Every structure is written in structure tokens, then in C-alpha cells.
């Protein structure tokens, strides 16, 4: 059996792989498409009804699943052949199962790599001080950002060797930090950490900065304003402008890879179910108002006894927390990144478009022939129909050639009915704007 991990999106505290930017939204005041989903390892990997939960999350509007791969657990000993995914040391079984299940539900998968085995860190612990230690040396001087820059550069190079088409994100910074070498939490704030990483190596390559803009307390709304260089959802515009300056870039992207609000009575500091539902809608709306945010992950999907964080949209017993699931679905579905938006120059003849078809990678190898019937509509009127076949690419996308001419100032809707040799049917919808 092939390692399905090679097919998925990967996000890491060191580096990240994400889906290819096959469909690019035009510049606007808001993100028209965004990957929206959940992070919940207990629900998706370890409970007896885990496959049902993954299926249900897809029904609730999730287009992406985020999972953890803890290096210290998947490789407790040094592998004899690190590049061999089937080295007997590796323990990927639960990850592989969750990846396959998510793909079968037509969801992208993002894997966050965290934790360092003792054999790779001089016998130290796996996680400490916000997952990167030391933050400061014995003299109080900041050392974590420069160390991280080196770790990230190595991880980026390694990921690209494994998959040259992968997109790699940097960061996964916390919402806040003290920037002090002493005290209860001697950690860096996200703004200062990013600035010092750039100072250490401004030439680092990345496709997005991953960030966790949690509120200071669960009751604070998504619109909470915090003191810079801490970074909340409301601070993201300043953060992305700073990233552009520090790394000498023009259009940095941000992935919100964790966000959530705990509820009561599960947690005494949580909000009511009704307030959580409202905050879900507000948070996703706020994120989509930023054209540079292309991903939003809610933590978690369902409360679990072994997870001391009660921000799921379902209780431990599987009951919906009021309207939280339906609010999530209503907010996520219009942003579905699998149904893209693309701009094309007016006068483009027989445009070539690219479609996300992650579901087929669950069962079909790269090179498999995918059949399709496409239809193009203008002003609600069907103007062209065609059929063709396409080859499934290694990044789980396919290309389609539309037999139309794109006119400037017009908006077209193209629909695609797809099928593989085993009869799996997918439907995609693409918005094309002539510019």
C-alpha cells in the first residue's frame, strides 16, 4: 500500500505543504474563496467512530482537515533509511487512515509537524516554551527566531525534495507573547518573532505565514483589538504588511490554522452555545474580509474527554452545540476553495482551467484518466457543452479545456461533472471573470 501522506497538504510548525494554487481569485477587498475546516486529532484518529466524524465534518461544510504528526511519536527511534516511508521505525498507521478517510470525503488534508524525538535534539523534551526552546539564552538574549530560521530553511528544502509542487508555509505563531526572558512565559510575541526571523534570514521562501489568532480570553469577540506586537484576527492587516516589509515581499498570505471559542458549561470561562455560534460566523466573516487570508481552521470539531479544550461545535456526546454546526456550514460553503474563481484576459480563446480533485487521489494513482462533461453559462444561459478526458496529476488536480472565448467584463459559470473508472462522481463549479 502506498503512503498516502505523500499526497496530502502538510502544514508544519517548521514548514508546511498546502494544495497547489490552481485557481487564483482576482485581487479584491475580500477573499472570495478560502479553505475552511477543522483541526481535531482525537475525533479524526483515535475514537471508535472516527470515520463517521470525518464524514460528518464534510457534511458540515468542511473542505480541509488539519492533523498533527508528532515527529517524536512517528519516529521514536532514528530510522535506518529516513527517506523510506516504510522504514520499520515509522508509525504512520493512524495518520494514513485519517488521510484516506478525509480524501474519500473530498477534503484536503494538512499535517502539522511538531515535537522533536530525543535522538534528534540531544536528549531534550519534545515540546516546551511554546514548542520551541530555548526562546532566550542564559544571558537573556533572544535565540529562538534565528534557530527557527535555520530549522525552517532545512525543512523547506527537505519538503521540496519530497514534493517540488508543494506549497510551504512558515510559522504557526501563537496570538501573544511577553518578549521577556524571565517570568512565567518567557516567549516571543508573534510580531517580534516574525521580525527577528526575517532579520536572521530575509530570503526565506514561504507561501504563507501560519498563525493562531486566539482571543485573550474565550469571551472576547473575534473583533478584539490587542496591543502590537501581539496579533489577533483584527491585527492581521498590520501583520501581513509587516511581513511584506520584513521579508521584502509584495503579497504575503496568511493561514489561520487554529482559532476557536470554548463553551460553558464544559468550561467555566467559556461562552454560551449561542455566543459561540455568533462568534463562528463573525470570525469566518472577518477572515474572509482579508484578501490575503486563504485558510481558516476551527479548533476543534467535537469535544473529547482526552482534549482539555472545549471549543468543539459538538459536545462529547455528539450533540450539536445549538446552531454552531449550521452557522459554520453557512459561513464555510460559499467560500469553498474547491469551486474556484479565476480572472482571464478578455479575448482568451479555449481557456485551460485547473480543478481540484482530491477525492480521486484516495483511490486512483497519478495518471488515471478522469472523464468529464463541462457546461458554460453566461447570464444564467447555457452557451456551451463539451466532453473530454483528463489525466489525474500528482497534485490531485486535473486540467480542462473550455471551448469558449472569454469576453472582457463578462462573468461565466463553468460546471463540471467528473467521473473515474470506478464510477466515483465529483461536481465542481468555476467562476471565470473576463478582465
NUDOZA-835489 format. One record per atom (N, C-alpha, C): residue in three letters; x, y, z. Coordinates in steps of 0.1 Angstrom, whole numbers, plus 5000, padded with zeros to 4 digits. Last residue first. Example, Ala and Ser with C-alpha at 12.3 -4.5 7.8 and 13.67 -1.06 7.14 Angstrom:
BEGIN
SER512849785071SER513749895071SER512950005079ALA513249435078ALA512349555078ALA513249675078
***
This chain:
BEGIN
UNK488754014822UNK489354134826UNK489954214814UNK486153784829UNK487053844818UNK487453984823UNK486053534853UNK485853674850UNK486753724839UNK484553244862UNK485553294853UNK485153444850UNK484053004886UNK483653134882UNK484853194874UNK483252664886UNK484252754885UNK483652894880UNK482452374903UNK481952494898UNK482952604898UNK482252014902UNK482952134905UNK482252254898UNK481551694914UNK481051814908UNK481751934912UNK482351344909UNK482651474916UNK481951584908UNK481851004913UNK481451124907UNK481751244915UNK483250694906UNK483250804916UNK482950934909UNK483650484889UNK482350544890UNK482150654901UNK486150394883UNK485350314893UNK483950374896UNK487150574866UNK486850444860UNK486050354870UNK485550884875UNK486750804872UNK486250664868UNK484051204866UNK483951064870UNK485250984866UNK482451514869UNK483651434867UNK483351294872UNK480951794856UNK480551664862UNK481751564859UNK481352134861UNK482052014857UNK481451894864UNK480552464850UNK480252344859UNK480952224853UNK481252794849UNK481552664843UNK481352554853UNK480053114844UNK480053004854UNK480252874846UNK481453434837UNK481053304832UNK481053204844UNK481153774832UNK481453664842UNK480753534837UNK482754034813UNK481753934814UNK482153824825UNK484954194808UNK483754254815UNK482654154817UNK485854044777UNK486154144788UNK484954194794UNK485053704771UNK484953844768UNK485253934780UNK486553414761UNK486253494772UNK486153644768UNK485253164741UNK486153274741UNK485653374752UNK485352804746UNK484652934746UNK485753044744UNK485852524754UNK485752574740UNK484852694739UNK488152464779UNK486852504776UNK486752564762UNK489952204791UNK490052304781UNK488552334777UNK491252124823UNK490152114814UNK490252224804UNK493351924845UNK493152034836UNK491952014827UNK493251824879UNK493151794865UNK492951924857UNK495051734909UNK494251824901UNK494151774887UNK496951604926UNK495451574927UNK494551684920UNK499551624920UNK499051714930UNK497451704932UNK499851454899UNK500351414912UNK499951504923UNK496751454880UNK498051494882UNK498551454896UNK494851264858UNK494951304872UNK496451334875UNK494051384826UNK494851294834UNK495051344848UNK490751384811UNK491951454816UNK492751354825UNK488451404784UNK489051334795UNK490351404799UNK485251564776UNK486651534774UNK487251444785UNK482551754762UNK483051634770UNK484551614766UNK480552054765UNK481651974760UNK481951854768UNK478552334758UNK478652204764UNK479752124758UNK477552674761UNK478452574755UNK478552444764UNK475652834772UNK476252874759UNK477152774753UNK472852874792UNK473852774788UNK474352814774UNK472453164812UNK472053084800UNK473252994795UNK473253314832UNK472353214835UNK471953124823UNK475253474821UNK473953534825UNK472953434827UNK476453184808UNK476653334807UNK475353394810UNK478052874814UNK476852964814UNK477253104814UNK479252564802UNK479552704805UNK478252794803UNK479952244813UNK478952334808UNK479352474811UNK481551924808UNK481552064813UNK480452144806UNK482051604818UNK481151684810UNK481151824816UNK484851384820UNK484151494824UNK483151544813UNK487051134834UNK486151184823UNK485351304829UNK490451074839UNK489251124845UNK488351174834UNK492950834841UNK492050904832UNK490750944839UNK495850844862UNK494550794859UNK493650884850UNK498050984869UNK498050934856UNK496750864852UNK498350874903UNK498550984893UNK498650914879UNK495750634913UNK497150684912UNK497250794902UNK492850654932UNK493450654919UNK494850704919UNK491850694958UNK491850554952UNK492550544939UNK492450944966UNK492150844977UNK492250704971UNK492451104945UNK493751054950UNK493650954961UNK489851184941UNK490351084933UNK491751024938UNK489551404959UNK488851274962UNK489451164954UNK490851624948UNK491451554959UNK490851414961UNK490751794925UNK490051664926UNK490651574936UNK490452124914UNK490852034925UNK490051914925UNK491352214880UNK490352184890UNK490952094901UNK492152474857UNK492652364866UNK491652344877UNK491752554823UNK491552574837UNK491952454845UNK492452724794UNK492752604801UNK492552634816UNK490152864770UNK490952874782UNK491252734788UNK489552934741UNK489652804746UNK490552804759UNK490953264742UNK490253164734UNK490553024740UNK490653574756UNK491253444757UNK490353344750UNK489253814756UNK489753764743UNK490453634743UNK490453934787UNK489453934776UNK489953904763UNK492253734808UNK492253844799UNK491153834788UNK490653604837UNK491253584824UNK491153704816UNK490553494871UNK490453604861UNK491153574849UNK488553264890UNK489753294882UNK489553414873UNK487553074917UNK487353204910UNK488653234903UNK486552734924UNK487352854924UNK486852964916UNK485852514946UNK485052574935UNK485552714933UNK487452464966UNK487452364956UNK486652414944UNK486952654985UNK488152674976UNK488152574965UNK484052784996UNK484652664992UNK485752674981UNK482552995006UNK483953015004UNK484752894998UNK479952905011UNK480153005000UNK481653024997UNK480552725033UNK480152675020UNK480352785009UNK481052865058UNK482052795050UNK481752765036UNK478652965068UNK479853055066UNK480852995057UNK477052745071UNK476552865063UNK477652955060UNK478652585088UNK478352545074UNK477952665065UNK478552745112UNK479852715105UNK479652675090UNK475852735117UNK476552865114UNK477852845107UNK475552465122UNK474852525110UNK475452665107UNK477152425145UNK477452355132UNK476752425120UNK475752615163UNK477152635159UNK477552555146UNK473352625174UNK473352645160UNK474852655155UNK473952405201UNK473052505195UNK473152505180UNK476152195195UNK476052305204UNK475252415198UNK474851865188UNK475352005183UNK475152105194UNK476251585205UNK475051675203UNK475551805198UNK478251415212UNK477951425197UNK476751515195UNK479251405237UNK478251305233UNK477751315219UNK480851635238UNK481451505239UNK480451395234UNK479251855214UNK479651815227UNK480351675226UNK480452045185UNK479651935191UNK480151905205UNK482252225180UNK480852265177UNK479852155181UNK484752265206UNK484052195195UNK482752255192UNK486152365227UNK485652465217UNK485052395205UNK487452285252UNK486052255249UNK485552365239UNK490252115260UNK489852245253UNK488452225247UNK491651875267UNK491251975276UNK490952115270UNK490851575255UNK491351705249UNK490851815259UNK489751345263UNK491151355264UNK491751485259UNK487051385258UNK487451375272UNK488951385274UNK486251635234UNK486751495237UNK487251495251UNK484151805211UNK484751795224UNK485151655227UNK484851835177UNK483951775187UNK484751765200UNK486652015163UNK485351975158UNK484351925168UNK488052295181UNK488152165175UNK486752135169UNK489352515158UNK489752415168UNK488752405179UNK489052595124UNK488452595137UNK488952485146UNK491052755100UNK490852625107UNK490252655121UNK491252905070UNK490652925083UNK490352795090UNK493053055043UNK492752945051UNK492252975065UNK493853285032UNK493353185023UNK492953055030UNK494053625034UNK493853505042UNK493153405033UNK494253845018UNK495453775020UNK495253655029UNK491853985018UNK492153905006UNK493353825007UNK489653975045UNK491054005041UNK491453925029UNK487253885049UNK487254025045UNK488754065041UNK487553635060UNK487253645045UNK487353785040UNK487853695087UNK488953645080UNK488753655065UNK485253785093UNK486353875095UNK487553835087UNK483753555089UNK483453675081UNK484653775081UNK484853385108UNK485053355094UNK484753475085UNK483953535131UNK485353515129UNK485653475114UNK481153545129UNK481953665129UNK483353645125UNK480553275131UNK480153345119UNK480953475118UNK481553215156UNK481953145145UNK481753225132UNK480053395172UNK481553415171UNK482053335159UNK477553265171UNK477753405166UNK479153435163UNK478153025184UNK477653025171UNK477853165164UNK478953125209UNK479953055201UNK479453055187UNK476453225218UNK477553325216UNK478653255207UNK475052995221UNK474553095212UNK475653195208UNK476452865241UNK476452805228UNK475952905217UNK478453105259UNK477253025257UNK477252965243UNK481953065266UNK480853145262UNK479653055260UNK484152975294UNK483652975280UNK482453055278UNK485052935319UNK485453065313UNK484853075298UNK484252675325UNK483652785333UNK483952925327UNK483452455301UNK484452525306UNK483952655313UNK480852345297UNK482052255296UNK483252325303UNK478552495297UNK479152465310UNK480452385309UNK480652715277UNK480252665290UNK478852595289UNK483252675253UNK481852705257UNK481652655271UNK485952845235UNK485452745244UNK484052785248UNK486552925202UNK486052975215UNK485452865223UNK489352945179UNK488252885185UNK487852955198UNK491852855155UNK491052955161UNK489852895168UNK494652785135UNK493852755147UNK493152875151UNK495552895111UNK495552745112UNK494952695126UNK495153115088UNK494653105102UNK494552955105UNK497653205067UNK496753095070UNK496353105085UNK498453475046UNK498353425060UNK497353315060UNK500853595022UNK499553525025UNK499553485040UNK502253885007UNK502353775017UNK500953715020UNK503154044983UNK501853984986UNK501853864995UNK505754144983UNK504654224979UNK503354174984UNK508754145005UNK507754084996UNK506654184993UNK510754165025UNK510854235012UNK510054165002UNK510354085050UNK510853985041UNK510954035027UNK509454315062UNK510554245068UNK511154145058UNK507254395046UNK508354485048UNK509554405052UNK505454175047UNK505954225034UNK507254315035UNK505054175075UNK505754065068UNK506254105054UNK503654415077UNK504954395083UNK505754285077UNK501254345064UNK502054455059UNK503554445064UNK500454135081UNK500754105067UNK501654215061UNK499854285104UNK500854175104UNK501354145090UNK497854465097UNK499154515101UNK500254405100UNK495854265092UNK496354365081UNK497654425085UNK495554135117UNK496154065106UNK496554165095UNK494254225140UNK495654275137UNK496254225124UNK491954085142UNK491854225138UNK493154285135UNK492853845153UNK492253855139UNK492253995134UNK495953955169UNK494653895169UNK494053895155UNK499153965181UNK498353965168UNK497053885169UNK501554175197UNK500554065197UNK499654075185UNK503154405196UNK503254315185UNK502554185188UNK499954565198UNK501054515190UNK502354515198UNK497354485218UNK498454565217UNK499554505209UNK494254405202UNK495254375211UNK496454475209UNK490754385198UNK491954465194UNK492954445205UNK488354155187UNK489154205198UNK490454275192UNK486554035170UNK487054165167UNK487954235177UNK485753795182UNK486753795172UNK487353925168UNK485453885218UNK484953865204UNK486053855194UNK486253705247UNK486553815239UNK486053795225UNK485853465261UNK484653555259UNK484953675251UNK488353345263UNK487353285254UNK486153385251UNK490953595261UNK490053505269UNK488953455260UNK492253675238UNK492953675250UNK492253585260UNK491653475209UNK491353585217UNK492053565231UNK494053345185UNK493053325195UNK492853455203UNK495353325159UNK494953455165UNK493853435175UNK497953165148UNK496853125157UNK496353245164UNK499253135115UNK499153205127UNK497853155135UNK501653105089UNK500653035097UNK500553095111UNK502253265059UNK502653265073UNK501453205081UNK502953115028UNK502053175037UNK502753175051UNK505053025013UNK503853065006UNK502753125015UNK508553125014UNK507353065020UNK506053105012UNK512053145018UNK510853125009UNK509753065017UNK514253385032UNK513453255034UNK512253255024UNK515653615032UNK515553545019UNK514753415020UNK516253715057UNK515153775049UNK514853705036UNK517153585084UNK517253535071UNK516053595063UNK517153735107UNK518053635107UNK518253585092UNK515053905102UNK516353965104UNK517453865102UNK512953725101UNK513353795089UNK514653855090UNK512953665128UNK513153555119UNK513653615105UNK512253915139UNK513553865141UNK513953745132UNK509553935130UNK510554035126UNK511953985128UNK508353715142UNK508453715128UNK509553815123UNK508653795169UNK509253675165UNK509453675149UNK507154025170UNK508554035172UNK509253915167UNK504553915165UNK505154025156UNK506654035158UNK504153725185UNK504253685171UNK504853795162UNK506453755213UNK505253785206UNK505353745192UNK508353485228UNK508253605219UNK506853625215UNK508353405264UNK508153375250UNK508153505242UNK508353305293UNK509453375285UNK509353345271UNK506053305314UNK506153265300UNK507153345292UNK506853385340UNK506153265338UNK506153205324UNK510153535338UNK508753535341UNK508153395338UNK512453655312UNK512153595325UNK510553595327UNK512753765287UNK513453645290UNK513153575304UNK509953885269UNK510753895281UNK511453765284UNK507853875252UNK509153925247UNK510053955259UNK505353755257UNK505853855266UNK507053935261UNK502753695233UNK503953655240UNK504453775248UNK500053565212UNK500753665220UNK501953605227UNK499153375194UNK498553505194UNK499253615202UNK501853185179UNK500853205189UNK500253345188UNK502553075146UNK502853155158UNK501653165166UNK503252925123UNK502352875133UNK502652945146UNK505952945102UNK505353005114UNK504552915123UNK505352905067UNK506252925078UNK505452965091UNK504452675041UNK504152785050UNK505152785062UNK504752575008UNK505352565021UNK505052695029UNK503352364984UNK503452494989UNK503852485004UNK504852124962UNK504252154975UNK504352304978UNK506152044940UNK505052124938UNK504352164951UNK508251874949UNK508552004944UNK507452094941UNK508551674974UNK507451714966UNK507651864961UNK511051614986UNK509951514985UNK508851554976UNK512351854982UNK512951734976UNK511851634975UNK510652024997UNK510752044983UNK511351924975UNK511251935023UNK509951915017UNK509951925002UNK513952015025UNK513551875026UNK512251845020UNK513752295024UNK514552215014UNK514152075013UNK512152335047UNK511752375033UNK512452295023UNK513852245067UNK512652175065UNK512052215051UNK515952435065UNK516252295063UNK514952215060UNK514552665071UNK515252655058UNK515552515055UNK513652615097UNK512752625086UNK513352605073UNK516052605112UNK515252485111UNK514252495099UNK516852875108UNK517752765103UNK516852635101UNK514853005120UNK515153035106UNK515952925100UNK515052915146UNK513952875138UNK514152895123UNK517353045155UNK517352905154UNK516252855145UNK516353305154UNK517453275145UNK517553125144UNK514253295173UNK513953325159UNK515153285150UNK515653215198UNK514653125191UNK514453165177UNK517253395211UNK517853305202UNK516953225194UNK517753695229UNK516853625220UNK517553525211UNK519453685260UNK519353725246UNK518453635238UNK519753615286UNK518553685283UNK518553735269UNK521853445291UNK522153585293UNK520953675290UNK520953195284UNK521153225298UNK521453375301UNK518653285257UNK519753215263UNK519953255277UNK515153225249UNK516253315252UNK517353235258UNK513852995241UNK513453125235UNK514553225237UNK515552685233UNK515252795242UNK514752915234UNK512352575220UNK513152605231UNK514652595228UNK509152575211UNK510452605206UNK511352655217UNK506652535223UNK507052445212UNK508452475206UNK506252715244UNK505552745231UNK506152665220UNK508052575262UNK508052715259UNK507452745245UNK508352255246UNK508552335257UNK508552485253UNK508451915236UNK507852045234UNK508052125247UNK510251695240UNK509651715227UNK509151855225UNK513451745258UNK512051705257UNK511451745243UNK516751615246UNK515851715253UNK514351665251UNK518651475234UNK518051415246UNK517151515253UNK519451605211UNK520351595221UNK519851545234UNK517451585192UNK517651705199UNK518551705211UNK517151335181UNK517451445172UNK517651575179UNK516451155200UNK517651125192UNK518051235183UNK514051255210UNK515351275218UNK516551245209UNK512051425184UNK512551305192UNK513851325199UNK510051705187UNK511351655183UNK511751535191UNK507051865176UNK507751775185UNK509051715179UNK505251865145UNK505651925157UNK506351815166UNK503551935115UNK504751865121UNK505151935134UNK500351915104UNK501251995112UNK502351915119UNK498951855074UNK499651795085UNK500651885092UNK495851875058UNK497051955062UNK497651885074UNK493951775031UNK494451735044UNK495751815047UNK490751835016UNK492151845016UNK492651805030UNK488051605010UNK488651715018UNK490151715016UNK486451395000UNK486751514992UNK487351624999UNK486251175015UNK485151275017UNK485451405010UNK488651065009UNK487450995004UNK486151085006UNK490251225024UNK490251235009UNK489051175003UNK489651135050UNK489451275046UNK489351285031UNK490650875048UNK489250895051UNK488851035047UNK493350905043UNK492550845033UNK491050875035UNK494051035067UNK494251105054UNK493351045044UNK493450845086UNK492750965087UNK492851045073UNK495350645079UNK493850615079UNK493050745078UNK497750775082UNK497350735069UNK495850705068UNK497750815110UNK497750925101UNK497250885087UNK497850555119UNK496650635122UNK496550755114UNK500350465108UNK499150405105UNK497850495108UNK503050545111UNK502150635104UNK500650585103UNK505850515124UNK504450475129UNK503450575123UNK509050395115UNK507950495114UNK506650435118UNK510750175116UNK510750265128UNK509450355127UNK510850055092UNK510049995103UNK509950075115UNK510250255064UNK511250215074UNK510450165086UNK508550355045UNK508250225051UNK509350175060UNK509550585035UNK508350595043UNK507950465050UNK512850655034UNK511950545031UNK510750545040UNK514550845043UNK513750875031UNK512750765027UNK515950725065UNK514850825067UNK513950855055UNK516750425073UNK516650495060UNK515550605061UNK516650385100UNK517850345093UNK517850415079UNK515450635122UNK515250545112UNK516550505105UNK515750665157UNK516350715144UNK516150605133UNK512550635173UNK513950595172UNK514450645158UNK510150735170UNK510650735183UNK512150695184UNK508550875149UNK509850825147UNK510550825161UNK506050955157UNK506150875145UNK507450815142UNK506751095180UNK505950975181UNK505950885169UNK508351305173UNK508851225184UNK508051095185UNK506651435154UNK507851365150UNK508351265160UNK503351425151UNK504351445161UNK505551365158UNK501251565131UNK502251455130UNK503351485140UNK497851655133UNK499251665138UNK500051545135UNK495651785108UNK496051685117UNK497551715122UNK492851945093UNK494251965099UNK494551855109UNK490951925064UNK491251865077UNK492651895081UNK488752115044UNK490052085048UNK490152025062UNK486152185041UNK486852145029UNK488252115032UNK483052145058UNK484552145059UNK485152105046UNK480352125059UNK480952225051UNK482452235052UNK479151905071UNK479052035078UNK479752145071UNK480051695057UNK478651735055UNK478451875061UNK482651685067UNK482451725053UNK481051765051UNK481951595093UNK482551725091UNK482451775077UNK481051335087UNK480051435092UNK480651575090UNK483351205080UNK482351215070UNK481351335074UNK484651225105UNK485251285093UNK484251305082UNK482951075120UNK483151215123UNK483751285111UNK483250815109UNK481950885108UNK482051035111UNK485750765116UNK485450775102UNK484150845100UNK485650745145UNK486350855138UNK486050875123UNK484450595165UNK483550645153UNK484250755145UNK486450555183UNK485950435175UNK485050485163UNK489150795182UNK487950745187UNK487350635178UNK491450875167UNK491550785179UNK490250725184UNK491151055145UNK492250945145UNK492050845156UNK489351255147UNK489651205134UNK490551085134UNK489151335174UNK487951295166UNK488251225153UNK491851385181UNK491051285188UNK489851235180UNK492451605162UNK493051475161UNK492251365169UNK491251845146UNK490751765158UNK491251625157UNK490452135129UNK491652055135UNK491051975147UNK488452205101UNK488652175115UNK489952115117UNK487952465076UNK487752335081UNK488052325096UNK488352625045UNK487752635058UNK487452495064UNK490052805022UNK489952675028UNK489452685042UNK488253035002UNK489153015014UNK488952875018UNK487453294980UNK487453154983UNK488553134994UNK487453564980UNK486253504975UNK486253354978UNK488553795004UNK488853664998UNK487553604993UNK488154144995UNK487854025003UNK488253904996UNK488754334977UNK488754374991UNK488454255000UNK490954174952UNK489654244957UNK489754284971UNK492354014926UNK492554104937UNK491254174940UNK490853684919UNK491353824915UNK491553904927UNK492053374929UNK491053474930UNK491653604925UNK493253104911UNK493653224918UNK492553324918UNK493752764913UNK492752864909UNK493052994918UNK495952634922UNK495452604909UNK494552714904UNK498252624941UNK497352744938UNK496852734924UNK498152304957UNK498652394947UNK497752504944UNK497852284993UNK497452254980UNK497952354969UNK500952285012UNK499552315010UNK499152284996UNK503252215038UNK502752185024UNK501352215023UNK505452395059UNK504052345055UNK503952325041UNK507552385088UNK507252415074UNK505952355070UNK507452375116UNK508752405109UNK508452455095UNK504852335121UNK505452435129UNK506852465124UNK503252275089UNK504152245100UNK504552355108UNK501052115068UNK501352245075UNK502152205087UNK500451965038UNK501151955050UNK501452095056UNK498151775018UNK498651905022UNK499351895036UNK499151455005UNK498351545012UNK498951685013UNK500551244994UNK499551314986UNK498951434992UNK502151125012UNK502851195001UNK501851274993UNK500450985028UNK500951105033UNK501551195022UNK499950735018UNK499050845014UNK499550975018UNK502150515006UNK502050605017UNK501150725012UNK500650224991UNK501450344991UNK501150435003UNK500849885000UNK500050005000UNK500950135000
***
